[in-house]
Amino acid sequence: MIGVKRLSKREKTSYKPSDIWDETDVSVFLKYCPNKRDRCYYAMAFDISARPAEILSLRIKDIKFCVTDNDEQYVEVRIPILNLGIDTAKTEDHFYGLVQ
């Protein structure tokens, strides 16, 4: 790109690719969760990648269980956009995340 300076150094991180959990790691973690509430919270956090405040603000009416034509089950989760102290113009009230 013309006129764009190249970064002089690469961003350093202490995390390795192996530090990121895959589905097997999450399954083991959820298996040993002490109670159903915590297991539900962490499963949703992993599946829909929402902020903690967004997950904690969910209500039963925000969750819709669905079945495809191929009899596959999935869930539509309506996540309300919260005012988290960010002054931005919001054009939508919510968006949907999918959990299979």
C-alpha positions in Angstrom: 0.0 0.0 0.0 1.3 3.4 -1.0 1.7 5.9 1.8 1.2 3.5 4.7 4.1 3.0 7.0 5.0 -0.6 7.8 5.0 -1.4 11.5 8.5 -1.6 12.9 7.8 -4.5 15.3 5.5 -7.4 15.6 3.0 -7.5 18.4 4.3 -9.8 21.2 2.0 -12.0 23.2 2.7 -14.6 25.9 -0.1 -16.8 24.5 0.6 -19.8 22.3 -1.9 -21.3 19.8 -2.1 -24.3 22.1 -3.4 -22.0 24.9 -6.7 -21.5 23.1 -9.3 -24.0 24.0 -10.8 -26.3 21.4 -14.2 -28.1 21.7 -12.6 -31.0 23.6 -11.1 -28.7 26.2 -14.4 -27.0 26.7 -16.3 -30.3 27.0 -13.9 -31.4 29.8 -14.3 -28.1 31.5 -18.1 -28.3 31.3 -18.1 -31.9 32.5 -16.5 -30.8 35.8 -18.5 -27.5 36.3 -19.8 -27.5 39.9 -23.4 -26.7 39.0 -25.9 -26.3 36.1 -26.0 -22.6 36.3 -22.2 -22.2 35.8 -22.2 -24.9 33.1 -25.0 -23.1 31.2 -23.2 -19.7 31.4 -19.9 -21.1 30.2 -21.5 -23.1 27.4 -23.3 -20.1 26.1 -20.2 -17.9 26.5 -18.2 -20.3 24.3 -21.0 -20.9 21.7 -22.2 -17.3 21.1 -19.1 -15.3 22.0 -21.1 -12.6 23.8 -19.9 -10.3 26.5 -20.6 -11.3 30.1 -23.1 -8.5 30.6 -24.9 -9.5 27.4 -25.2 -13.1 28.6 -26.3 -12.1 32.1 -29.0 -9.8 30.6 -30.7 -12.7 28.6 -34.3 -13.7 29.4 -36.2 -16.8 28.5 -38.0 -14.9 25.7 -34.6 -14.2 24.1 -34.0 -17.8 23.4 -35.8 -19.7 20.5 -35.3 -23.4 19.9 -35.5 -24.3 16.2 -35.3 -27.4 14.0 -34.2 -27.4 10.3 -35.8 -29.3 7.5 -33.0 -32.0 8.0 -34.1 -32.4 11.7 -31.0 -30.7 13.0 -31.6 -28.7 16.2 -30.2 -25.2 16.8 -31.0 -22.2 19.0 -31.4 -18.6 18.0 -30.3 -16.3 20.8 -31.5 -12.7 20.8 -28.8 -10.6 22.5 -29.9 -7.1 23.4 -27.4 -4.3 22.7 -26.6 -2.8 26.0 -25.3 0.7 26.8 -21.9 -0.3 28.1 -20.7 3.3 28.4 -19.9 3.6 24.7 -21.4 6.7 23.0 -22.2 5.4 19.5 -25.3 5.7 17.4 -27.1 2.4 17.4 -29.2 1.5 14.4 -30.5 -1.8 15.7 -31.9 -3.0 19.0 -30.5 -6.5 18.9 -28.8 -9.1 16.8 -28.9 -12.9 16.7 -26.3 -15.5 17.5 -26.6 -19.2 16.6 -25.8 -22.1 18.8 -25.8 -25.6 17.3 
